[in-house]
Amino acid sequence: MDLIKPEIGLIFWTALTFAILLFVLRKFAWKPILGAVGDREDSIKKALAEAENARKEMQNLQADNERILKEARAEREAMLKDARDMKNKIVSDAKELAQVEADKMIQQAQATIESEKKAAVTDIKNQVANLSLEIAEKVIKEQLSNKDKQLQLVESMLGDIKLN
């Protein structure tokens, strides 16, 4: 069995080639690669910081939106309450005005009825008085047309005078 013997020349040339490659990479590629990696790391950190700032800004905006919504709701409720109060006031004012007008109309109607009633009573009294005069006139004519009846009337009047 043959053991594989490492050849020293091959190891030397492999190590020398590796060292030259390492030197060339270090001289020309290592700094740009590390610079690119550093730039990438910085851009990632910057992007993470911007994302965190954006998240905080979004939270602030949401809090502002909630506050504005609450204020808007409160203002809407206040406006609705004012509108309801104004409506109730207008309705109550209208009812009061209608009641005052109705009372005024009732008083005017009562005054008109009373004046018409007085006028009717006066008219009836005048008619009754005229009718009474006509009846009395007819009765007196009837009684004065007959001489016997005239004497009886005079005697009854004289009798009434003595009694009083």
Backbone as CSV, one residue per row, in Angstrom:
resi,resn,N_x,N_y,N_z,CA_x,CA_y,CA_z,C_x,C_y,C_z
1,MET,0.808,-1.136,0.000,0.000,0.000,0.000,0.873,1.227,0.000
2,ASP,0.535,1.879,-0.931,1.279,3.106,-1.092,0.543,4.233,-0.399
3,LEU,1.218,4.852,0.363,0.635,6.030,0.976,0.921,7.207,0.073
4,ILE,0.045,8.035,0.014,0.232,9.176,-0.858,1.176,10.108,-0.119
5,LYS,2.216,10.459,-0.807,3.194,11.334,-0.215,2.929,12.727,-0.721
6,PRO,2.904,13.608,0.152,2.713,14.953,-0.315,4.012,15.458,-0.912
7,GLU,3.823,16.088,-2.003,5.007,16.617,-2.653,5.193,18.043,-2.165
8,ILE,6.374,18.333,-1.796,6.698,19.611,-1.208,6.642,20.686,-2.269
9,GLY,7.003,20.455,-3.415,7.001,21.441,-4.487,5.570,21.882,-4.784
10,LEU,4.702,20.911,-4.841,3.301,21.234,-5.129,2.717,22.072,-3.995
11,ILE,3.052,21.725,-2.776,2.545,22.471,-1.627,3.117,23.879,-1.674
12,PHE,4.400,24.026,-2.001,5.033,25.325,-2.053,4.355,26.203,-3.093
13,TRP,4.202,25.673,-4.305,3.603,26.461,-5.371,2.121,26.750,-5.090
14,THR,1.434,25.894,-4.458,0.035,26.127,-4.114,-0.065,27.228,-3.062
15,ALA,0.828,27.167,-2.054,0.829,28.181,-1.000,1.233,29.525,-1.575
16,LEU,2.260,29.527,-2.494,2.698,30.774,-3.111,1.575,31.365,-3.966
17,THR,0.879,30.561,-4.716,-0.220,31.023,-5.560,-1.353,31.564,-4.676
18,PHE,-1.609,30.865,-3.581,-2.659,31.319,-2.665,-2.281,32.661,-2.045
19,ALA,-0.992,32.813,-1.653,-0.516,34.055,-1.040,-0.617,35.199,-2.044
20,ILE,-0.233,34.952,-3.312,-0.313,35.998,-4.347,-1.781,36.360,-4.585
21,LEU,-2.630,35.359,-4.651,-4.056,35.606,-4.860,-4.631,36.408,-3.686
22,LEU,-4.227,36.033,-2.481,-4.679,36.738,-1.306,-4.190,38.186,-1.332
23,PHE,-2.908,38.406,-1.733,-2.352,39.746,-1.811,-3.099,40.580,-2.855
24,VAL,-3.313,39.990,-4.037,-4.000,40.699,-5.117,-5.448,41.007,-4.697
25,LEU,-6.110,40.044,-4.068,-7.494,40.278,-3.623,-7.526,41.373,-2.546
26,ARG,-6.506,41.288,-1.652,-6.480,42.273,-0.595,-6.191,43.663,-1.156
27,LYS,-5.308,43.724,-2.101,-4.894,44.994,-2.676,-6.017,45.603,-3.525
28,PHE,-6.664,44.800,-4.362,-7.620,45.354,-5.319,-9.090,45.051,-5.009
29,ALA,-9.426,43.937,-4.416,-10.832,43.557,-4.266,-11.341,43.672,-2.833
30,TRP,-10.465,43.467,-1.875,-10.911,43.415,-0.481,-11.524,44.737,-0.038
31,LYS,-10.865,45.856,-0.282,-11.374,47.158,0.128,-12.702,47.475,-0.572
32,PRO,-12.838,47.290,-1.890,-14.143,47.554,-2.500,-15.242,46.631,-1.984
33,ILE,-14.887,45.363,-1.751,-15.893,44.413,-1.229,-16.313,44.828,0.167
34,LEU,-15.327,45.131,1.038,-15.652,45.564,2.402,-16.395,46.909,2.367
35,GLY,-15.990,47.799,1.458,-16.686,49.082,1.306,-18.138,48.872,0.879
36,ALA,-18.336,47.949,-0.083,-19.691,47.655,-0.540,-20.513,47.045,0.582
37,VAL,-19.891,46.130,1.338,-20.589,45.503,2.464,-20.918,46.568,3.516
38,GLY,-19.965,47.463,3.801,-20.204,48.544,4.768,-21.292,49.485,4.283
39,ASP,-21.230,49.832,2.994,-22.284,50.685,2.437,-23.644,50.005,2.538
40,ARG,-23.656,48.723,2.231,-24.914,47.960,2.296,-25.426,47.942,3.730
41,GLU,-24.492,47.724,4.689,-24.880,47.699,6.097,-25.418,49.068,6.523
42,ASP,-24.765,50.142,6.080,-25.232,51.495,6.408,-26.608,51.761,5.795
43,SER,-26.782,51.348,4.526,-28.074,51.583,3.879,-29.175,50.779,4.553
44,ILE,-28.834,49.571,5.022,-29.831,48.760,5.745,-30.178,49.432,7.073
45,LYS,-29.150,49.930,7.806,-29.410,50.620,9.066,-30.248,51.871,8.831
46,LYS,-29.897,52.591,7.742,-30.638,53.804,7.409,-32.088,53.475,7.053
47,ALA,-32.281,52.397,6.279,-33.634,51.978,5.907,-34.421,51.547,7.136
48,LEU,-33.761,50.830,8.065,-34.438,50.429,9.306,-34.818,51.651,10.140
49,ALA,-33.900,52.634,10.223,-34.196,53.853,10.981,-35.352,54.608,10.329
50,GLU,-35.351,54.703,9.003,-36.443,55.368,8.302,-37.763,54.624,8.495
51,ALA,-37.694,53.291,8.473,-38.901,52.495,8.702,-39.434,52.732,10.117
52,GLU,-38.524,52.816,11.097,-38.941,53.078,12.476,-39.553,54.473,12.590
53,ASN,-38.910,55.441,11.936,-39.457,56.808,11.937,-40.830,56.845,11.255
54,ALA,-40.957,56.123,10.157,-42.236,56.073,9.447,-43.301,55.423,10.323
55,ARG,-42.922,54.360,11.051,-43.866,53.696,11.953,-44.300,54.647,13.068
56,LYS,-43.347,55.385,13.644,-43.687,56.353,14.689,-44.575,57.465,14.125
57,GLU,-44.227,57.930,12.935,-45.046,58.970,12.289,-46.451,58.456,12.025
58,MET,-46.553,57.200,11.594,-47.863,56.596,11.339,-48.666,56.504,12.634
59,GLN,-47.999,56.135,13.730,-48.697,56.086,15.019,-49.175,57.486,15.422
60,ASN,-48.318,58.485,15.212,-48.702,59.871,15.530,-49.891,60.301,14.675
61,LEU,-49.849,59.954,13.396,-50.960,60.304,12.507,-52.247,59.604,12.932
62,GLN,-52.141,58.339,13.325,-53.333,57.621,13.785,-53.886,58.262,15.058
63,ALA,-52.979,58.638,15.961,-53.436,59.294,17.192,-54.098,60.632,16.852
64,ASP,-53.491,61.387,15.927,-54.101,62.664,15.509,-55.455,62.428,14.860
65,ASN,-55.536,61.395,14.014,-56.814,61.077,13.360,-57.879,60.733,14.393
66,GLU,-57.535,59.941,15.380,-58.488,59.574,16.435,-58.935,60.821,17.199
67,ARG,-57.973,61.684,17.525,-58.296,62.917,18.249,-59.222,63.798,17.403
68,ILE,-58.891,63.942,16.127,-59.718,64.768,15.235,-61.113,64.172,15.091
69,LEU,-61.197,62.840,14.992,-62.507,62.187,14.893,-63.323,62.422,16.162
70,LYS,-62.677,62.316,17.323,-63.387,62.551,18.576,-63.888,63.993,18.644
71,GLU,-63.021,64.932,18.247,-63.431,66.336,18.258,-64.593,66.566,17.289
72,ALA,-64.503,65.946,16.105,-65.567,66.102,15.105,-66.874,65.513,15.625
73,ARG,-66.802,64.353,16.277,-68.013,63.751,16.836,-68.611,64.637,17.917
74,ALA,-67.735,65.163,18.783,-68.222,66.042,19.852,-68.859,67.298,19.266
75,GLU,-68.227,67.859,18.241,-68.781,69.055,17.601,-70.110,68.742,16.923
76,ARG,-70.193,67.571,16.276,-71.443,67.171,15.629,-72.548,67.021,16.667
77,GLU,-72.237,66.379,17.792,-73.228,66.210,18.855,-73.673,67.564,19.398
78,ALA,-72.715,68.485,19.556,-73.062,69.822,20.052,-73.971,70.533,19.052
79,MET,-73.657,70.401,17.767,-74.478,71.044,16.735,-75.881,70.435,16.708
80,LEU,-75.960,69.106,16.841,-77.268,68.450,16.855,-78.075,68.891,18.076
81,LYS,-77.402,69.000,19.215,-78.090,69.440,20.431,-78.592,70.870,20.252
82,ASP,-77.746,71.734,19.702,-78.167,73.117,19.452,-79.360,73.159,18.501
83,ALA,-79.294,72.321,17.459,-80.404,72.295,16.489,-81.693,71.818,17.156
84,ARG,-81.583,70.775,18.008,-82.768,70.281,18.720,-83.330,71.361,19.648
85,ASP,-82.431,72.033,20.373,-82.872,73.096,21.279,-83.556,74.221,20.507
86,MET,-82.952,74.587,19.369,-83.524,75.654,18.551,-84.898,75.242,18.027
87,LYS,-85.011,73.978,17.588,-86.299,73.478,17.083,-87.344,73.527,18.193
88,ASN,-86.973,73.051,19.390,-87.918,73.058,20.512,-88.326,74.480,20.875
89,LYS,-87.374,75.412,20.830,-87.687,76.803,21.144,-88.636,77.378,20.097
90,ILE,-88.360,77.100,18.831,-89.226,77.611,17.763,-90.627,77.045,17.914
91,VAL,-90.714,75.744,18.210,-92.031,75.105,18.366,-92.766,75.693,19.556
92,SER,-92.060,75.870,20.678,-92.738,76.417,21.857,-93.142,77.872,21.617
93,ASP,-92.276,78.631,20.937,-92.650,80.017,20.610,-93.877,80.053,19.711
94,ALA,-93.895,79.153,18.727,-95.049,79.101,17.815,-96.314,78.717,18.578
95,LYS,-96.192,77.763,19.508,-97.362,77.368,20.306,-97.857,78.537,21.152
96,GLU,-96.902,79.246,21.780,-97.296,80.387,22.607,-97.970,81.455,21.758
97,LEU,-97.383,81.744,20.607,-97.962,82.744,19.719,-99.355,82.323,19.256
98,ALA,-99.492,81.045,18.915,-100.799,80.534,18.488,-101.801,80.634,19.630
99,GLN,-101.373,80.337,20.850,-102.268,80.422,22.008,-102.704,81.871,22.236
100,VAL,-101.733,82.802,22.127,-102.057,84.217,22.309,-103.045,84.668,21.242
101,GLU,-102.785,84.279,19.996,-103.694,84.646,18.901,-105.084,84.028,19.114
102,ALA,-105.097,82.768,19.545,-106.385,82.102,19.787,-107.139,82.811,20.909
103,ASP,-106.424,83.150,21.984,-107.078,83.869,23.088,-107.625,85.212,22.609
104,LYS,-106.821,85.908,21.799,-107.261,87.201,21.273,-108.499,87.036,20.404
105,MET,-108.496,86.001,19.547,-109.650,85.753,18.685,-110.877,85.402,19.524
106,ILE,-110.673,84.608,20.577,-111.791,84.226,21.445,-112.360,85.460,22.126
107,GLN,-111.472,86.331,22.626,-111.939,87.552,23.287,-112.701,88.446,22.308
108,GLN,-112.166,88.559,21.079,-112.858,89.360,20.076,-114.223,88.755,19.750
109,ALA,-114.267,87.423,19.626,-115.535,86.755,19.332,-116.515,86.957,20.477
110,GLN,-116.030,86.852,21.724,-116.905,87.053,22.872,-117.417,88.489,22.911
111,ALA,-116.513,89.446,22.605,-116.938,90.848,22.596,-117.973,91.073,21.498
112,THR,-117.744,90.474,20.326,-118.698,90.606,19.222,-120.031,89.979,19.598
113,ILE,-119.973,88.797,20.192,-121.209,88.110,20.617,-121.944,88.959,21.648
114,GLU,-121.192,89.514,22.596,-121.819,90.329,23.641,-122.470,91.574,23.040
115,SER,-121.761,92.233,22.113,-122.350,93.441,21.513,-123.570,93.086,20.666
116,GLU,-123.498,91.967,19.949,-124.656,91.539,19.152,-125.812,91.132,20.059
117,LYS,-125.469,90.525,21.201,-126.506,90.133,22.163,-127.208,91.375,22.722
118,LYS,-126.409,92.386,23.071,-126.986,93.626,23.582,-127.851,94.291,22.521
119,ALA,-127.336,94.271,21.282,-128.107,94.874,20.197,-129.417,94.111,20.003
120,ALA,-129.344,92.765,20.071,-130.559,91.960,19.902,-131.532,92.214,21.045
121,VAL,-131.019,92.296,22.285,-131.888,92.548,23.435,-132.527,93.925,23.297
122,THR,-131.732,94.911,22.886,-132.267,96.258,22.693,-133.356,96.248,21.619
123,ASP,-133.068,95.536,20.530,-134.040,95.441,19.442,-135.313,94.764,19.924
124,ILE,-135.147,93.678,20.701,-136.331,92.963,21.226,-137.114,93.881,22.164
125,LYS,-136.401,94.638,23.012,-137.090,95.554,23.929,-137.870,96.596,23.138
126,ASN,-137.220,97.114,22.093,-137.917,98.114,21.267,-139.150,97.500,20.604
127,GLN,-139.001,96.279,20.100,-140.138,95.624,19.455,-141.238,95.341,20.471
128,VAL,-140.827,94.885,21.679,-141.819,94.613,22.725,-142.516,95.919,23.105
129,ALA,-141.729,96.990,23.218,-142.330,98.279,23.585,-143.305,98.724,22.505
130,ASN,-142.898,98.630,21.242,-143.792,99.009,20.137,-145.039,98.142,20.133
131,LEU,-144.823,96.840,20.311,-145.942,95.921,20.319,-146.881,96.232,21.498
132,SER,-146.282,96.535,22.652,-147.097,96.870,23.835,-147.899,98.130,23.580
133,LEU,-147.252,99.123,22.955,-147.978,100.363,22.652,-149.121,100.094,21.686
134,GLU,-148.859,99.278,20.689,-149.915,98.973,19.719,-151.071,98.251,20.401
135,ILE,-150.731,97.278,21.279,-151.777,96.537,21.991,-152.547,97.471,22.912
136,ALA,-151.793,98.315,23.643,-152.464,99.245,24.568,-153.349,100.198,23.778
137,GLU,-152.833,100.660,22.646,-153.629,101.570,21.815,-154.916,100.902,21.360
138,LYS,-154.805,99.641,20.925,-155.996,98.929,20.454,-156.962,98.692,21.610
139,VAL,-156.432,98.336,22.784,-157.288,98.067,23.938,-157.995,99.362,24.358
140,ILE,-157.218,100.442,24.392,-157.814,101.714,24.808,-158.870,102.161,23.796
141,LYS,-158.565,102.010,22.512,-159.572,102.369,21.498,-160.824,101.546,21.698
142,GLU,-160.613,100.279,21.972,-161.751,99.374,22.149,-162.575,99.825,23.352
143,GLN,-161.879,100.176,24.407,-162.593,100.521,25.617,-163.190,101.928,25.521
144,LEU,-162.530,102.798,24.821,-163.042,104.158,24.724,-164.165,104.272,23.677
145,SER,-164.318,103.302,22.864,-165.368,103.360,21.840,-166.751,103.149,22.457
146,ASN,-166.812,102.496,23.555,-168.089,102.229,24.199,-168.157,103.086,25.455
147,LYS,-169.306,103.821,25.640,-169.441,104.759,26.735,-169.528,104.039,28.076
148,ASP,-170.203,102.951,28.141,-170.309,102.197,29.388,-168.933,101.694,29.831
149,LYS,-168.189,101.272,28.905,-166.845,100.760,29.230,-165.950,101.902,29.677
150,GLN,-166.106,103.090,29.139,-165.298,104.235,29.556,-165.589,104.562,31.021
151,LEU,-166.860,104.543,31.372,-167.228,104.847,32.756,-166.679,103.788,33.711
152,GLN,-166.762,102.555,33.302,-166.215,101.482,34.155,-164.704,101.658,34.329
153,LEU,-164.015,102.035,33.262,-162.558,102.223,33.324,-162.222,103.370,34.264
154,VAL,-162.937,104.455,34.173,-162.673,105.615,35.025,-162.943,105.231,36.469
155,GLU,-164.029,104.536,36.742,-164.333,104.144,38.098,-163.289,103.176,38.650
156,SER,-162.837,102.249,37.815,-161.820,101.302,38.309,-160.511,102.025,38.585
157,MET,-160.192,103.035,37.783,-158.967,103.802,38.021,-159.089,104.612,39.296
158,LEU,-160.270,105.199,39.493,-160.478,105.962,40.711,-160.420,105.049,41.930
159,GLY,-160.936,103.872,41.805,-160.893,102.913,42.892,-159.464,102.494,43.200
160,ASP,-158.681,102.376,42.179,-157.261,102.015,42.370,-156.497,103.145,43.056
161,ILE,-156.864,104.387,42.771,-156.167,105.522,43.324,-156.460,105.593,44.824
162,LYS,-157.732,105.358,45.204,-158.093,105.437,46.602,-157.396,104.338,47.390
163,LEU,-157.182,103.217,46.794,-156.548,102.102,47.514,-155.059,102.345,47.742
164,ASN,-154.492,103.049,46.892,-153.044,103.272,47.019,-152.802,104.308,47.995
